[in-house]
Amino acid sequence: MNRRFLLPSLAAALVAGLSSSAFAQSAAATPAPEAKPAAPSASLADPSKFTEKAPDSFKVKFDTSVGSFTIEVTRALSPNGADRFYNLAKNGFFTDVAFFRVIEGFMCQFGIHGDPKIAAAWRAANIQDDPVKASNTRGMVTFAKTGLPNSRSTQFFINFGDNTQLDTMGFSPFGKITEGMDVVDKIYKGYGEGAPRGNGPDQMRAQSEGNAYFKKEFPKLDYIKSATLVK
């Protein structure tokens, strides 16, 4: 069993509460090239190749089926987590990845790759825990994990509300939504909690069957179209 749930139980979690500056340019100035979405790397099936150290801070723009949002990452908050997120974003891991566990007032979770072979390769590619230096307040982005130490891999969640009860459980935020939280709020929530505790997707089937399972059994799920490192 390798489901990455937020702990404690959903019920307990819900009870607990659940500018940029513009620079003038001359008419003759050459506009800076737009950042392009990362194409999926051919070597995504080998996690050992993705160990690049992340910049001290960086932004990733996510284009999704409901619009766009931007995550700003501060490496000092959670260095191991920031490095993993950076490598996944840079190498196209998030293309066509579903928001498969979305719970009103709590959080939305994503990160199971749509190709079962790639999902299987990353399932045990865990990173070391980081101490919690920030709080799981609205808009903060954090790894999902099991109850075991060092169990973070490729699953993440965005906090809809102030879920500060997660701070003492080792959920270490590494970034925050700086643009488009209204878009995050629109991500489809109708399926609720996942199986076996709810009627939403079963993570084990998602791992073994990929997007074919999501699209057949849960056709209303929203997806990430692309993730782009913003320069």
CYANA upper distance limits for C-alpha pairs under 8 A (distance plus 0.5 A):
  1 MET  CA    204 MET  CA      7.99
  2 ASN  CA    146 THR  CA      8.01
  2 ASN  CA    204 MET  CA      7.75
  3 ARG  CA    146 THR  CA      7.37
  3 ARG  CA    203 GLN  CA      6.41
  3 ARG  CA    204 MET  CA      7.24
  4 ARG  CA    144 ALA  CA      6.32
  4 ARG  CA    145 LYS  CA      5.21
  4 ARG  CA    146 THR  CA      5.32
  4 ARG  CA    155 GLN  CA      8.00
  5 PHE  CA    144 ALA  CA      6.89
  5 PHE  CA    145 LYS  CA      6.69
  5 PHE  CA    146 THR  CA      6.48
  6 LEU  CA     10 LEU  CA      7.87
  6 LEU  CA    144 ALA  CA      6.64
  6 LEU  CA    145 LYS  CA      7.24
  6 LEU  CA    146 THR  CA      7.83
  7 LEU  CA     13 ALA  CA      8.08
  7 LEU  CA    146 THR  CA      8.17
  7 LEU  CA    147 GLY  CA      7.58
  7 LEU  CA    166 LEU  CA      7.90
  7 LEU  CA    169 MET  CA      7.95
  8 PRO  CA     12 ALA  CA      6.76
  8 PRO  CA     13 ALA  CA      6.82
  9 SER  CA     13 ALA  CA      6.77
 10 LEU  CA     14 LEU  CA      6.58
 11 ALA  CA     15 VAL  CA      6.72
 12 ALA  CA     16 ALA  CA      6.70
 13 ALA  CA     17 GLY  CA      7.37
 13 ALA  CA     18 LEU  CA      6.92
 13 ALA  CA    106 PHE  CA      8.23
 13 ALA  CA    163 ASN  CA      7.85
 13 ALA  CA    165 GLN  CA      7.68
 14 LEU  CA     18 LEU  CA      4.71
 14 LEU  CA    105 GLY  CA      8.11
 14 LEU  CA    106 PHE  CA      7.05
 16 ALA  CA    163 ASN  CA      7.78
 16 ALA  CA    165 GLN  CA      7.10
 17 GLY  CA    161 GLY  CA      7.78
 17 GLY  CA    162 ASP  CA      6.95
 17 GLY  CA    163 ASN  CA      6.68
 18 LEU  CA    105 GLY  CA      5.98
 18 LEU  CA    106 PHE  CA      5.88
 18 LEU  CA    161 GLY  CA      6.34
 18 LEU  CA    162 ASP  CA      7.06
 18 LEU  CA    163 ASN  CA      6.72
 25 GLN  CA     29 ALA  CA      6.63
 35 ALA  CA    228 THR  CA      7.32
 35 ALA  CA    229 LEU  CA      7.49
 35 ALA  CA    230 VAL  CA      6.67
 35 ALA  CA    231 LYS  CA      7.14
 36 LYS  CA    228 THR  CA      6.72
 36 LYS  CA    229 LEU  CA      8.44
 37 PRO  CA     92 GLY  CA      8.12
 37 PRO  CA    226 SER  CA      6.36
 37 PRO  CA    227 ALA  CA      6.14
 37 PRO  CA    228 THR  CA      4.83
 37 PRO  CA    229 LEU  CA      7.86
 38 ALA  CA     89 ALA  CA      7.59
 38 ALA  CA     90 LYS  CA      6.32
 38 ALA  CA     91 ASN  CA      6.27
 38 ALA  CA     92 GLY  CA      5.19
 38 ALA  CA    226 SER  CA      7.66
 38 ALA  CA    227 ALA  CA      6.95
 38 ALA  CA    228 THR  CA      6.31
 38 ALA  CA    229 LEU  CA      8.27
 39 ALA  CA     91 ASN  CA      7.07
 39 ALA  CA     92 GLY  CA      5.40
 39 ALA  CA     95 THR  CA      8.33
 40 PRO  CA     44 LEU  CA      7.83
 40 PRO  CA     91 ASN  CA      6.13
 40 PRO  CA     92 GLY  CA      4.38
 40 PRO  CA     93 PHE  CA      6.39
 40 PRO  CA     95 THR  CA      7.49
 41 SER  CA     91 ASN  CA      5.83
 41 SER  CA     92 GLY  CA      6.64
 41 SER  CA     93 PHE  CA      8.14
 43 SER  CA     49 LYS  CA      8.19
 44 LEU  CA     91 ASN  CA      8.15
 44 LEU  CA     93 PHE  CA      7.70
 44 LEU  CA    118 ILE  CA      7.03
 45 ALA  CA    117 LYS  CA      7.59
 45 ALA  CA    118 ILE  CA      5.42
 45 ALA  CA    121 ALA  CA      6.07
 45 ALA  CA    122 TRP  CA      7.98
 46 ASP  CA     50 PHE  CA      8.46
 46 ASP  CA    121 ALA  CA      7.18
 46 ASP  CA    122 TRP  CA      8.46
 47 PRO  CA    121 ALA  CA      7.51
 47 PRO  CA    122 TRP  CA      6.82
 47 PRO  CA    125 ALA  CA      7.18
 50 PHE  CA     84 ARG  CA      8.26
 50 PHE  CA     87 ASN  CA      6.20
 50 PHE  CA     88 LEU  CA      8.20
 51 THR  CA     83 ASP  CA      7.71
 51 THR  CA     84 ARG  CA      7.76
 51 THR  CA     87 ASN  CA      7.35
 52 GLU  CA     83 ASP  CA      7.24
 52 GLU  CA     87 ASN  CA      7.00
 53 LYS  CA     83 ASP  CA      5.91
 54 ALA  CA     75 ARG  CA      7.58
 54 ALA  CA     82 ALA  CA      7.01
 54 ALA  CA     83 ASP  CA      5.34
 54 ALA  CA     86 TYR  CA      6.34
 54 ALA  CA     87 ASN  CA      8.16
 55 PRO  CA     75 ARG  CA      7.55
 56 ASP  CA     74 THR  CA      6.61
 56 ASP  CA     75 ARG  CA      5.56
 56 ASP  CA     76 ALA  CA      7.43
 57 SER  CA     72 GLU  CA      7.70
 57 SER  CA     73 VAL  CA      5.93
 57 SER  CA     74 THR  CA      5.15
 57 SER  CA     75 ARG  CA      6.37
 58 PHE  CA     72 GLU  CA      6.33
 58 PHE  CA     73 VAL  CA      5.89
 58 PHE  CA     74 THR  CA      7.52
 58 PHE  CA    229 LEU  CA      7.95
 58 PHE  CA    230 VAL  CA      7.75
 58 PHE  CA    231 LYS  CA      8.49
 59 LYS  CA     70 THR  CA      7.14
 59 LYS  CA     71 ILE  CA      6.04
 59 LYS  CA     72 GLU  CA      4.85
 59 LYS  CA     73 VAL  CA      6.55
 59 LYS  CA    229 LEU  CA      6.43
 59 LYS  CA    230 VAL  CA      5.82
 59 LYS  CA    231 LYS  CA      8.20
 60 VAL  CA     70 THR  CA      6.08
 60 VAL  CA     71 ILE  CA      5.80
 60 VAL  CA     72 GLU  CA      7.09
 60 VAL  CA     89 ALA  CA      7.81
 60 VAL  CA    227 ALA  CA      6.85
 60 VAL  CA    228 THR  CA      5.85
 60 VAL  CA    229 LEU  CA      5.00
 60 VAL  CA    230 VAL  CA      6.07
 61 LYS  CA     68 SER  CA      7.43
 61 LYS  CA     69 PHE  CA      6.34
 61 LYS  CA     70 THR  CA      4.82
 61 LYS  CA     71 ILE  CA      6.98
 61 LYS  CA    227 ALA  CA      6.08
 61 LYS  CA    228 THR  CA      5.60
 61 LYS  CA    229 LEU  CA      6.92
 61 LYS  CA    230 VAL  CA      7.00
 62 PHE  CA     68 SER  CA      5.97
 62 PHE  CA     69 PHE  CA      5.90
 62 PHE  CA     70 THR  CA      6.53
 62 PHE  CA     71 ILE  CA      8.42
 62 PHE  CA    224 ILE  CA      7.19
 62 PHE  CA    225 LYS  CA      7.95
 62 PHE  CA    226 SER  CA      6.37
 62 PHE  CA    227 ALA  CA      5.01
 62 PHE  CA    228 THR  CA      7.02
 63 ASP  CA     67 GLY  CA      6.45
 63 ASP  CA     68 SER  CA      4.94
 63 ASP  CA     69 PHE  CA      7.33
 63 ASP  CA    224 ILE  CA      6.53
 63 ASP  CA    225 LYS  CA      5.91
 63 ASP  CA    226 SER  CA      5.85
 63 ASP  CA    227 ALA  CA      6.90
 64 THR  CA     68 SER  CA      6.32
 64 THR  CA    222 ASP  CA      7.78
 64 THR  CA    223 TYR  CA      6.13
 64 THR  CA    224 ILE  CA      4.76
 64 THR  CA    225 LYS  CA      5.48
 64 THR  CA    226 SER  CA      7.56
 65 SER  CA    222 ASP  CA      6.19
 65 SER  CA    223 TYR  CA      6.06
 65 SER  CA    224 ILE  CA      7.02
 65 SER  CA    225 LYS  CA      7.27
 66 VAL  CA    183 VAL  CA      6.96
 66 VAL  CA    186 LYS  CA      7.29
 66 VAL  CA    187 ILE  CA      7.15
 66 VAL  CA    222 ASP  CA      7.63
 67 GLY  CA    183 VAL  CA      6.35
 68 SER  CA    180 GLY  CA      6.67
 68 SER  CA    183 VAL  CA      7.04
 69 PHE  CA    177 ILE  CA      7.53
 69 PHE  CA    178 THR  CA      8.21
 69 PHE  CA    179 GLU  CA      5.83
 69 PHE  CA    180 GLY  CA      4.65
 69 PHE  CA    181 MET  CA      7.11
 69 PHE  CA    183 VAL  CA      7.06
 69 PHE  CA    184 VAL  CA      7.66
 70 THR  CA    177 ILE  CA      6.18
 70 THR  CA    178 THR  CA      6.31
 70 THR  CA    179 GLU  CA      5.60
 70 THR  CA    180 GLY  CA      6.98
 71 ILE  CA    141 VAL  CA      8.35
 71 ILE  CA    175 GLY  CA      6.78
 71 ILE  CA    176 LYS  CA      5.87
 71 ILE  CA    177 ILE  CA      5.04
 71 ILE  CA    178 THR  CA      6.48
 71 ILE  CA    179 GLU  CA      7.91
 72 GLU  CA    175 GLY  CA      5.87
 72 GLU  CA    176 LYS  CA      5.98
 72 GLU  CA    177 ILE  CA      6.86
 72 GLU  CA    178 THR  CA      6.82
 73 VAL  CA     82 ALA  CA      7.25
 73 VAL  CA    174 PHE  CA      6.35
 73 VAL  CA    175 GLY  CA      4.59
 73 VAL  CA    176 LYS  CA      7.15
 74 THR  CA     78 SER  CA      8.09
 74 THR  CA     82 ALA  CA      7.78
 74 THR  CA    174 PHE  CA      6.58
 74 THR  CA    175 GLY  CA      6.42
 75 ARG  CA     79 PRO  CA      5.36
 75 ARG  CA     81 GLY  CA      8.43
 75 ARG  CA     82 ALA  CA      5.78
 75 ARG  CA     83 ASP  CA      7.99
 75 ARG  CA    174 PHE  CA      7.21
 77 LEU  CA    132 VAL  CA      8.02
 77 LEU  CA    133 LYS  CA      6.13
 77 LEU  CA    134 ALA  CA      7.20
 77 LEU  CA    172 SER  CA      8.23
 77 LEU  CA    173 PRO  CA      7.46
 77 LEU  CA    174 PHE  CA      5.86
 77 LEU  CA    175 GLY  CA      8.40
 78 SER  CA     82 ALA  CA      6.45
 78 SER  CA    130 ASP  CA      6.02
 78 SER  CA    131 PRO  CA      7.59
 78 SER  CA    132 VAL  CA      7.93
 78 SER  CA    133 LYS  CA      7.95
 78 SER  CA    172 SER  CA      7.00
 78 SER  CA    173 PRO  CA      7.30
 78 SER  CA    174 PHE  CA      5.63
 79 PRO  CA     83 ASP  CA      6.64
 79 PRO  CA    130 ASP  CA      7.53
 79 PRO  CA    174 PHE  CA      8.33
 80 ASN  CA     84 ARG  CA      6.85
 80 ASN  CA    127 ILE  CA      7.21
 80 ASN  CA    128 GLN  CA      7.18
 80 ASN  CA    129 ASP  CA      7.81
 80 ASN  CA    130 ASP  CA      7.07
 81 GLY  CA     85 PHE  CA      6.69
 81 GLY  CA    127 ILE  CA      8.03
 81 GLY  CA    129 ASP  CA      8.50
 81 GLY  CA    130 ASP  CA      7.84
 81 GLY  CA    143 PHE  CA      7.90
 81 GLY  CA    174 PHE  CA      7.05
 82 ALA  CA     86 TYR  CA      6.49
 82 ALA  CA    174 PHE  CA      6.56
 83 ASP  CA     87 ASN  CA      6.77
 84 ARG  CA     88 LEU  CA      6.77
 84 ARG  CA    127 ILE  CA      8.39
 84 ARG  CA    154 THR  CA      8.39
 85 PHE  CA     89 ALA  CA      6.63
 85 PHE  CA    154 THR  CA      8.30
 86 TYR  CA     90 LYS  CA      6.46
 87 ASN  CA     91 ASN  CA      6.62
 88 LEU  CA     92 GLY  CA      6.83
 88 LEU  CA     93 PHE  CA      5.56
 88 LEU  CA     94 PHE  CA      7.51
 89 ALA  CA     93 PHE  CA      6.59
 89 ALA  CA     94 PHE  CA      6.99
 89 ALA  CA    227 ALA  CA      6.44
 89 ALA  CA    228 THR  CA      7.31
 89 ALA  CA    229 LEU  CA      7.47
 90 LYS  CA    227 ALA  CA      8.48
 90 LYS  CA    228 THR  CA      7.73
 90 LYS  CA    229 LEU  CA      7.06
 92 GLY  CA    226 SER  CA      7.89
 92 GLY  CA    227 ALA  CA      7.39
 93 PHE  CA    113 HIS  CA      7.71
 94 PHE  CA    111 GLY  CA      7.59
 94 PHE  CA    113 HIS  CA      7.75
 94 PHE  CA    224 ILE  CA      7.04
 94 PHE  CA    225 LYS  CA      8.24
 94 PHE  CA    226 SER  CA      6.88
 94 PHE  CA    227 ALA  CA      6.77
 95 THR  CA    224 ILE  CA      6.47
 95 THR  CA    225 LYS  CA      5.85
 95 THR  CA    226 SER  CA      5.30
 95 THR  CA    227 ALA  CA      7.33
 96 ASP  CA    113 HIS  CA      8.44
 96 ASP  CA    114 GLY  CA      7.27
 96 ASP  CA    223 TYR  CA      6.28
 96 ASP  CA    224 ILE  CA      5.67
 96 ASP  CA    225 LYS  CA      5.69
 96 ASP  CA    226 SER  CA      7.58
 97 VAL  CA    110 PHE  CA      7.52
 97 VAL  CA    111 GLY  CA      6.88
 97 VAL  CA    112 ILE  CA      7.12
 97 VAL  CA    113 HIS  CA      6.22
 97 VAL  CA    114 GLY  CA      6.40
 97 VAL  CA    211 ASN  CA      8.42
 97 VAL  CA    223 TYR  CA      6.03
 97 VAL  CA    224 ILE  CA      5.80
 97 VAL  CA    225 LYS  CA      8.03
 98 ALA  CA    110 PHE  CA      6.45
 98 ALA  CA    111 GLY  CA      7.73
 98 ALA  CA    112 ILE  CA      7.83
 98 ALA  CA    114 GLY  CA      8.20
 98 ALA  CA    211 ASN  CA      8.25
 98 ALA  CA    214 PHE  CA      8.42
 98 ALA  CA    221 LEU  CA      7.20
 98 ALA  CA    222 ASP  CA      6.46
 98 ALA  CA    223 TYR  CA      4.79
 98 ALA  CA    224 ILE  CA      6.78
 99 PHE  CA    108 CYS  CA      7.09
 99 PHE  CA    109 GLN  CA      6.18
 99 PHE  CA    110 PHE  CA      5.10
 99 PHE  CA    111 GLY  CA      8.20
 99 PHE  CA    187 ILE  CA      8.10
 99 PHE  CA    221 LEU  CA      7.01
 99 PHE  CA    222 ASP  CA      6.25
 99 PHE  CA    223 TYR  CA      6.37
 99 PHE  CA    224 ILE  CA      8.17
100 PHE  CA    108 CYS  CA      8.22
100 PHE  CA    109 GLN  CA      6.73
100 PHE  CA    110 PHE  CA      6.41
100 PHE  CA    200 GLY  CA      8.23
100 PHE  CA    201 PRO  CA      7.06
100 PHE  CA    214 PHE  CA      8.41
100 PHE  CA    221 LEU  CA      7.10
100 PHE  CA    222 ASP  CA      8.38
101 ARG  CA    108 CYS  CA      6.22
101 ARG  CA    109 GLN  CA      5.53
101 ARG  CA    110 PHE  CA      7.52
101 ARG  CA    189 LYS  CA      8.34
101 ARG  CA    191 TYR  CA      8.23
101 ARG  CA    192 GLY  CA      7.02
101 ARG  CA    193 GLU  CA      6.68
101 ARG  CA    194 GLY  CA      6.73
101 ARG  CA    200 GLY  CA      7.48
101 ARG  CA    201 PRO  CA      7.78
102 VAL  CA    106 PHE  CA      8.45
102 VAL  CA    107 MET  CA      6.51
102 VAL  CA    108 CYS  CA      4.60
102 VAL  CA    109 GLN  CA      6.60
102 VAL  CA    187 ILE  CA      8.04
102 VAL  CA    188 TYR  CA      7.47
102 VAL  CA    189 LYS  CA      5.50
102 VAL  CA    190 GLY  CA      8.44
102 VAL  CA    191 TYR  CA      7.95
102 VAL  CA    192 GLY  CA      6.24
102 VAL  CA    193 GLU  CA      7.53
103 ILE  CA    107 MET  CA      6.10
103 ILE  CA    108 CYS  CA      6.71
103 ILE  CA    189 LYS  CA      6.35
103 ILE  CA    192 GLY  CA      5.60
103 ILE  CA    193 GLU  CA      6.84
104 GLU  CA    160 PHE  CA      8.00
104 GLU  CA    189 LYS  CA      6.86
104 GLU  CA    192 GLY  CA      8.03
105 GLY  CA    160 PHE  CA      5.93
105 GLY  CA    161 GLY  CA      6.11
106 PHE  CA    159 ASN  CA      6.65
106 PHE  CA    160 PHE  CA      5.67
106 PHE  CA    161 GLY  CA      6.12
106 PHE  CA    163 ASN  CA      7.70
107 MET  CA    157 PHE  CA      6.68
107 MET  CA    158 ILE  CA      5.91
107 MET  CA    159 ASN  CA      4.92
107 MET  CA    160 PHE  CA      5.32
107 MET  CA    161 GLY  CA      7.68
108 CYS  CA    157 PHE  CA      5.78
108 CYS  CA    158 ILE  CA      5.91
108 CYS  CA    159 ASN  CA      7.34
108 CYS  CA    160 PHE  CA      7.84
108 CYS  CA    187 ILE  CA      8.45
109 GLN  CA    144 ALA  CA      8.16
109 GLN  CA    155 GLN  CA      7.50
109 GLN  CA    156 PHE  CA      6.07
109 GLN  CA    157 PHE  CA      4.70
109 GLN  CA    158 ILE  CA      7.17
110 PHE  CA    155 GLN  CA      6.11
110 PHE  CA    156 PHE  CA      6.03
110 PHE  CA    157 PHE  CA      6.87
111 GLY  CA    154 THR  CA      5.78
111 GLY  CA    155 GLN  CA      4.63
111 GLY  CA    156 PHE  CA      6.54
112 ILE  CA    119 ALA  CA      6.70
112 ILE  CA    154 THR  CA      7.42
112 ILE  CA    155 GLN  CA      6.93
112 ILE  CA    206 ALA  CA      7.77
112 ILE  CA    207 GLN  CA      7.13
112 ILE  CA    210 GLY  CA      8.25
113 HIS  CA    118 ILE  CA      6.97
113 HIS  CA    119 ALA  CA      5.52
113 HIS  CA    207 GLN  CA      8.17
113 HIS  CA    210 GLY  CA      7.28
113 HIS  CA    211 ASN  CA      8.34
114 GLY  CA    118 ILE  CA      8.39
114 GLY  CA    119 ALA  CA      7.69
114 GLY  CA    210 GLY  CA      4.92
114 GLY  CA    211 ASN  CA      5.00
114 GLY  CA    212 ALA  CA      8.26
115 ASP  CA    119 ALA  CA      6.68
115 ASP  CA    209 GLU  CA      8.30
115 ASP  CA    210 GLY  CA      5.81
115 ASP  CA    211 ASN  CA      7.40
116 PRO  CA    120 ALA  CA      6.45
116 PRO  CA    206 ALA  CA      8.44
116 PRO  CA    207 GLN  CA      6.34
116 PRO  CA    208 SER  CA      5.87
116 PRO  CA    209 GLU  CA      6.28
116 PRO  CA    210 GLY  CA      5.48
117 LYS  CA    121 ALA  CA      6.85
118 ILE  CA    122 TRP  CA      6.97
119 ALA  CA    123 ARG  CA      6.56
119 ALA  CA    207 GLN  CA      6.49
119 ALA  CA    208 SER  CA      8.40
119 ALA  CA    210 GLY  CA      8.31
120 ALA  CA    124 ALA  CA      8.33
120 ALA  CA    207 GLN  CA      7.35
120 ALA  CA    208 SER  CA      8.06
121 ALA  CA    125 ALA  CA      7.84
122 TRP  CA    126 ASN  CA      8.31
122 TRP  CA    153 SER  CA      7.34
122 TRP  CA    154 THR  CA      7.66
123 ARG  CA    153 SER  CA      7.18
123 ARG  CA    154 THR  CA      8.31
124 ALA  CA    153 SER  CA      7.65
125 ALA  CA    153 SER  CA      6.34
126 ASN  CA    150 ASN  CA      6.88
126 ASN  CA    151 SER  CA      5.93
126 ASN  CA    152 ARG  CA      5.69
126 ASN  CA    153 SER  CA      5.07
127 ILE  CA    150 ASN  CA      6.28
127 ILE  CA    151 SER  CA      7.22
127 ILE  CA    152 ARG  CA      6.14
127 ILE  CA    153 SER  CA      6.80
128 GLN  CA    149 PRO  CA      8.37
128 GLN  CA    150 ASN  CA      5.15
128 GLN  CA    151 SER  CA      8.03
128 GLN  CA    152 ARG  CA      7.93
129 ASP  CA    149 PRO  CA      7.35
129 ASP  CA    150 ASN  CA      5.43
129 ASP  CA    151 SER  CA      8.15
129 ASP  CA    152 ARG  CA      7.86
129 ASP  CA    170 GLY  CA      8.42
130 ASP  CA    170 GLY  CA      8.48
130 ASP  CA    172 SER  CA      7.04
131 PRO  CA    170 GLY  CA      7.48
131 PRO  CA    172 SER  CA      6.97
132 VAL  CA    167 ASP  CA      7.06
132 VAL  CA    168 THR  CA      8.44
132 VAL  CA    170 GLY  CA      6.68
132 VAL  CA    171 PHE  CA      7.09
132 VAL  CA    172 SER  CA      4.94
132 VAL  CA    173 PRO  CA      7.56
133 LYS  CA    172 SER  CA      7.29
133 LYS  CA    173 PRO  CA      8.05
134 ALA  CA    167 ASP  CA      8.39
134 ALA  CA    172 SER  CA      7.32
134 ALA  CA    173 PRO  CA      6.44
134 ALA  CA    174 PHE  CA      8.31
135 SER  CA    140 MET  CA      8.21
135 SER  CA    163 ASN  CA      8.48
135 SER  CA    164 THR  CA      6.45
135 SER  CA    167 ASP  CA      6.44
135 SER  CA    172 SER  CA      8.12
135 SER  CA    173 PRO  CA      7.20
136 ASN  CA    140 MET  CA      6.26
136 ASN  CA    141 VAL  CA      8.17
136 ASN  CA    142 THR  CA      8.16
136 ASN  CA    159 ASN  CA      7.15
136 ASN  CA    162 ASP  CA      6.68
136 ASN  CA    163 ASN  CA      5.74
136 ASN  CA    164 THR  CA      5.65
136 ASN  CA    166 LEU  CA      7.13
136 ASN  CA    167 ASP  CA      6.87
136 ASN  CA    171 PHE  CA      8.25
136 ASN  CA    172 SER  CA      8.31
136 ASN  CA    173 PRO  CA      6.90
137 THR  CA    159 ASN  CA      6.90
137 THR  CA    160 PHE  CA      8.45
137 THR  CA    161 GLY  CA      6.63
137 THR  CA    162 ASP  CA      4.50
137 THR  CA    163 ASN  CA      6.19
137 THR  CA    164 THR  CA      6.80
138 ARG  CA    158 ILE  CA      8.32
138 ARG  CA    159 ASN  CA      5.52
138 ARG  CA    160 PHE  CA      5.67
138 ARG  CA    161 GLY  CA      4.97
138 ARG  CA    162 ASP  CA      5.54
138 ARG  CA    163 ASN  CA      8.04
139 GLY  CA    158 ILE  CA      6.50
139 GLY  CA    159 ASN  CA      5.74
139 GLY  CA    160 PHE  CA      6.76
139 GLY  CA    161 GLY  CA      8.07
139 GLY  CA    176 LYS  CA      5.96
139 GLY  CA    177 ILE  CA      5.64
139 GLY  CA    181 MET  CA      7.31
140 MET  CA    158 ILE  CA      6.37
140 MET  CA    159 ASN  CA      6.15
140 MET  CA    173 PRO  CA      6.72
140 MET  CA    174 PHE  CA      8.13
140 MET  CA    175 GLY  CA      6.35
140 MET  CA    176 LYS  CA      4.71
140 MET  CA    177 ILE  CA      6.87
141 VAL  CA    156 PHE  CA      7.50
141 VAL  CA    157 PHE  CA      6.29
141 VAL  CA    158 ILE  CA      5.16
141 VAL  CA    159 ASN  CA      7.06
141 VAL  CA    173 PRO  CA      5.94
141 VAL  CA    174 PHE  CA      6.67
141 VAL  CA    175 GLY  CA      5.61
141 VAL  CA    176 LYS  CA      5.85
141 VAL  CA    177 ILE  CA      7.84
142 THR  CA    156 PHE  CA      6.06
142 THR  CA    157 PHE  CA      5.98
142 THR  CA    158 ILE  CA      7.11
142 THR  CA    171 PHE  CA      7.05
142 THR  CA    172 SER  CA      6.45
142 THR  CA    173 PRO  CA      4.78
142 THR  CA    174 PHE  CA      6.53
142 THR  CA    175 GLY  CA      7.72
143 PHE  CA    152 ARG  CA      6.75
143 PHE  CA    153 SER  CA      8.27
143 PHE  CA    154 THR  CA      8.06
143 PHE  CA    155 GLN  CA      6.31
143 PHE  CA    156 PHE  CA      4.67
143 PHE  CA    157 PHE  CA      6.65
143 PHE  CA    171 PHE  CA      7.33
143 PHE  CA    172 SER  CA      7.64
143 PHE  CA    173 PRO  CA      7.72
144 ALA  CA    152 ARG  CA      7.02
144 ALA  CA    155 GLN  CA      5.87
144 ALA  CA    156 PHE  CA      5.52
144 ALA  CA    157 PHE  CA      6.74
144 ALA  CA    171 PHE  CA      7.93
145 LYS  CA    151 SER  CA      5.91
145 LYS  CA    152 ARG  CA      5.57
145 LYS  CA    153 SER  CA      8.12
145 LYS  CA    155 GLN  CA      7.97
145 LYS  CA    171 PHE  CA      8.45
146 THR  CA    151 SER  CA      6.43
146 THR  CA    152 ARG  CA      8.20
147 GLY  CA    151 SER  CA      8.27
159 ASN  CA    163 ASN  CA      7.50
160 PHE  CA    185 ASP  CA      7.76
163 ASN  CA    167 ASP  CA      8.39
164 THR  CA    168 THR  CA      8.48
165 GLN  CA    169 MET  CA      8.00
166 LEU  CA    170 GLY  CA      7.44
166 LEU  CA    171 PHE  CA      6.31
167 ASP  CA    171 PHE  CA      6.07
167 ASP  CA    172 SER  CA      7.44
177 ILE  CA    181 MET  CA      6.72
180 GLY  CA    184 VAL  CA      7.10
181 MET  CA    185 ASP  CA      6.76
182 ASP  CA    186 LYS  CA      7.18
183 VAL  CA    187 ILE  CA      7.47
187 ILE  CA    222 ASP  CA      6.68
188 TYR  CA    220 LYS  CA      7.49
188 TYR  CA    221 LEU  CA      6.48
188 TYR  CA    222 ASP  CA      6.60
191 TYR  CA    199 ASN  CA      6.61
191 TYR  CA    200 GLY  CA      5.23
191 TYR  CA    201 PRO  CA      8.31
191 TYR  CA    218 PHE  CA      8.36
192 GLY  CA    198 GLY  CA      7.29
192 GLY  CA    199 ASN  CA      7.17
192 GLY  CA    200 GLY  CA      6.10
193 GLU  CA    197 ARG  CA      7.14
193 GLU  CA    198 GLY  CA      5.12
193 GLU  CA    199 ASN  CA      6.76
193 GLU  CA    200 GLY  CA      5.81
193 GLU  CA    201 PRO  CA      8.45
194 GLY  CA    198 GLY  CA      5.33
194 GLY  CA    199 ASN  CA      6.19
194 GLY  CA    200 GLY  CA      4.33
194 GLY  CA    201 PRO  CA      5.39
194 GLY  CA    202 ASP  CA      6.19
194 GLY  CA    203 GLN  CA      7.94
195 ALA  CA    199 ASN  CA      6.15
195 ALA  CA    200 GLY  CA      6.09
195 ALA  CA    201 PRO  CA      6.31
195 ALA  CA    202 ASP  CA      5.20
195 ALA  CA    203 GLN  CA      8.04
196 PRO  CA    202 ASP  CA      7.38
200 GLY  CA    218 PHE  CA      8.36
201 PRO  CA    205 ARG  CA      8.35
201 PRO  CA    206 ALA  CA      7.68
201 PRO  CA    214 PHE  CA      7.69
201 PRO  CA    217 GLU  CA      8.50
201 PRO  CA    218 PHE  CA      7.77
202 ASP  CA    206 ALA  CA      6.70
203 GLN  CA    207 GLN  CA      6.58
204 MET  CA    208 SER  CA      6.86
205 ARG  CA    209 GLU  CA      6.15
205 ARG  CA    210 GLY  CA      8.00
205 ARG  CA    213 TYR  CA      7.73
206 ALA  CA    210 GLY  CA      5.39
206 ALA  CA    211 ASN  CA      7.59
206 ALA  CA    213 TYR  CA      6.75
206 ALA  CA    214 PHE  CA      7.42
209 GLU  CA    213 TYR  CA      6.07
210 GLY  CA    214 PHE  CA      7.43
211 ASN  CA    215 LYS  CA      6.40
212 ALA  CA    216 LYS  CA      6.59
213 TYR  CA    217 GLU  CA      6.39
213 TYR  CA    218 PHE  CA      8.15
214 PHE  CA    218 PHE  CA      5.58
214 PHE  CA    219 PRO  CA      7.16
214 PHE  CA    221 LEU  CA      8.00
215 LYS  CA    219 PRO  CA      5.21
215 LYS  CA    220 LYS  CA      8.42
215 LYS  CA    221 LEU  CA      8.21
